[in-house]
Amino acid sequence: MGPPAKSAPIIIVGAGIFGLSTALHLARRGYTNVTVFDKQPYDRTGYSYLEGCDAASADLNKIIRSAYGSQTEYQELTFEAIEAWKRWNDELASGTDLPPGMTTKDRVFINCGNLSMADGDMLPEFEKATIRTMEECGHRDTQLVTTDARHIEIAKSKGMNFAMDPFQRQTRGRANVGVLDSSGGVAIADKACRMALHKARRAGVRFILDPTAGAFVSLVRNASGRVSGIVTKDEKYHNAHLTLMACGGWTPSLLPALDGLCEATAGSVVMYKIPKASPLWHRFAPENFPTWMWKMRDGAEGGLYGFPRDEHGHVKIGYRGTKYTNPCPQADGVERSVPVTRWTEGDKLTQIPAQAMRVIRRFVDEYLPELAHEGIDVALTRVCWYTDSFDNHFVVDRVPDTEGLFVATGGSGHAFKYLPNIGNWVVDVIEGVDLNRAAIRAWKWRHLGDNMPSNVLMEGKKGARALGNVVLATGTVSKGNRAML
Ligand SMILES: Cc1cc2nc3c(=O)[nH]c(=O)nc-3n(C[C@H](O)[C@H](O)[C@H](O)COP(=O)(O)OP(=O)(O)OC[C@H]3O[C@@H](n4cnc5c(N)ncnc54)[C@H](O)[C@@H]3O)c2cc1C
């Protein structure tokens, strides 16, 4: 199948980062009949978790880092993205075409750096590989080791010294071993999605964002088995020459062909809220505090990451040390993990697992004792759904043996940063342009075969990570902050 005609009807299901970015880049390449469906009324809710959005992309903030060990395909993709993030900031500052509700003061990317911390005295292999690879690829002195005197001077010259020891480890007499990715920082996730939505609309994309009219129910196939469109919850049929499924954590249960390749897994998130009058307001501002990761690849007792405060004072910390699942029997009898959140219809999940809370609290006690000194406790928790592939690579390809159907998913915890540019690559895949690039090869439809998976998928209801077998935290929401819910 060659590339679709520029006027051919194209449907994208899902307005998370994969759907938004693909829609934007399809329109930029001259496709004139692109429609995005989503069950979330994002025009009303503005991609805010607090307003009932539970997609991975609908969030306060996300980490942007180009540090990727030896994985140059993602490293270079991030540098490409960062250039685009800066252009988006410039567009906002210019005020020429502001998205609804945003001002010239808004930014979607803040270059506050991302500090990756180790527990002991040694840099982990991943960080060492990043430093080597960056040097080889011409990105010298972007990665700054916290214990290296020359690097500390470079951090000072970049105005990023605050990010070399944000937890004041040295003054507390503790080890402070880590690497600051000075190219990275924080994406303001909800605003960035709103901006992408606005840009795509301006470029001519149609959006149906509605719990009924926008909710995908099923694919429609013609007599030869080719996918010819979708049916939505209002029982309407929508014709398409090409349908792209980009439903994040919901994709594996909507597209059973992904069995064994992708699975929805839960991450655990807590938010503290710093009052504006607190002395910590200034300390945790993104001008003074980086995004950070702690023991990210060290299993259940590590896997933490966090952010400077947002404009409302939220300081968010996430736990990824255990990837929880929610296996549910599907119509075909197979158990697939389906996202469940505070906002799910019917049975909801309002607490994070106790294990996640314990690891977060232990870290906060040791690294951020000033929160307790100021009487600031967890204000809100969130279970947030990733779409993991078995090897942590994205999945961007046509669905085998199903003409007319593509998929863009498998974000595996690291796709948000590519909101401005991933769609350009997805369109290349759709058009068959330069498919031999390393990233595109990594994203191809694939099978585990004899390889060792990075993520073990589909362990089912009996698995130790299934939420039904996991103790949940209780009493995590402090009384004073209940109003936030
Ligand atoms: C807790 C957490 C932290 C993360 N941190 C980072 C980070 O720091 N940096 C980073 O780069 N990445 C991060 N990621 C990963 C990143 O957020 C994801 O890879 C990315 O947002 C996935 O986008 P998506 O478009 O695949 O899915 P989603 O954002 O989940 O969007 C899917 C969309 O599909 C819609 N949908 C689902 N079912 C239907 C249906 N039946 N009909 C219509 N619409 C439907 C949903 O409403 C949703 O809008 C994180 C992810 C999580 C969960």
The ligand as an ORCA input file, in Angstrom:
! r2SCAN-3c Opt
* xyz 0 1
  C       2.965      8.514     35.436
  C       3.625      8.732     34.105
  C       4.763      9.513     34.041
  C       5.404      9.725     32.813
  N       6.485     10.542     32.769
  C       7.051     10.840     31.600
  C       8.106     11.771     31.532
  O       8.527     12.312     32.563
  N       8.628     12.067     30.312
  C       8.169     11.507     29.172
  O       8.683     11.816     28.094
  N       7.145     10.610     29.200
  C       6.592     10.278     30.381
  N       5.568      9.391     30.442
  C       5.131      8.720     29.239
  C       4.186      9.557     28.441
  O       3.299     10.237     29.285
  C       3.432      8.641     27.501
  O       4.350      7.841     26.758
  C       2.571      9.414     26.538
  O       1.896     10.468     27.175
  C       1.596      8.449     25.910
  O       0.778      9.136     25.020
  P      -0.347      8.335     24.225
  O      -0.837      9.238     23.187
  O       0.213      7.008     23.816
  O      -1.436      7.941     25.323
  P      -2.403      8.789     26.264
  O      -1.806     10.058     26.661
  O      -2.851      7.864     27.354
  O      -3.623      9.140     25.322
  C      -4.511      8.162     24.866
  C      -5.808      8.838     24.508
  O      -6.677      7.855     23.963
  C      -7.977      8.137     24.425
  N      -8.815      6.950     24.342
  C      -8.661      5.784     25.009
  N      -9.649      4.937     24.692
  C     -10.442      5.572     23.807
  C     -11.647      5.235     23.130
  N     -12.245      4.047     23.298
  N     -12.203      6.150     22.307
  C     -11.631      7.370     22.134
  N     -10.510      7.744     22.756
  C      -9.927      6.859     23.580
  C      -7.773      8.601     25.859
  O      -8.872      9.348     26.348
  C      -6.510      9.438     25.711
  O      -6.807     10.796     25.474
  C       4.912      9.130     31.650
  C       3.763      8.322     31.719
  C       3.119      8.134     32.924
  C       1.900      7.270     32.974
*
